[in-house]
Amino acid sequence: MKIETPRIFSRFGYEVQRQEESLSDVYFESRWRKRPPLEDEVQLGIRQVNTRLIVRATPRATAGSSGHIYKVTLIAENQYQDSETGEWKFSPLTEQAIAKIEEIADAFKTEFQVKGLN
């Protein structure tokens, strides 16, 4: 979990900004990543986009000597820059942005299944 998450973030161009661990969960937050707007975002008039990822993992059970089995939640936050005011505003993900986040979620699922973490 602690090794896989930064590696998956990095694979998709994200960098861990904050990592916390407690008895109840493990938390990773990426830096905001500027990315080019996707086609459906451009159609909405969006020109500048930032996205960040948050991963929260809660242990479900102990898997013997191999560690924990986790319930993992991936959250994607998206913001765009208002072209008139220059202000950054949170926005819901478009269909194409959701598809990109699903690719990242699939990478987590695959990695964690291989390692027996979920």
BELJO-V683855 format. One line per field, one symbol per residue. ss: DSSP state (a for helix, b for strand, c for the rest). phi: phi as a letter, one per 40 degrees, with the letter a starting at -180 (. if undefined). psi: psi as a letter, one per 30 degrees, with the letter a starting at -180 (. if undefined). A space follows every 10 residues. Layout:
# BELJO-V683855
ss->???
phi->???
psi->???
This chain:
# BELJO-V683855
ss->cccaaaaaaa accccbbbbb bccccbbbbb ccbbbcccaa aaacccccbb bbbbbbbbbb bbcaaacbbb bbbbbbbbbb bccccccbbb ccccaaaaaa aaaaaaaaaa aaaaaccc
phi->.ccccdccdc dbgbbcbabb bbccabbbbc ccbcacccdc ccccgcbbbb bbbbbbbbcc acbgcchbbb cbbbbbbbbb cccccgccbc acccdccccc ccccccccdc cccccgcb
psi->efeeeeeeee egglkkekkk kafflkkkkl lkjklkklef eeffgkfkkk klkkkkkkke lkhbffblkk jkkkkkkkll kkfeffkkkk llkleeeeee eeeeeeeeee eeeefhf.
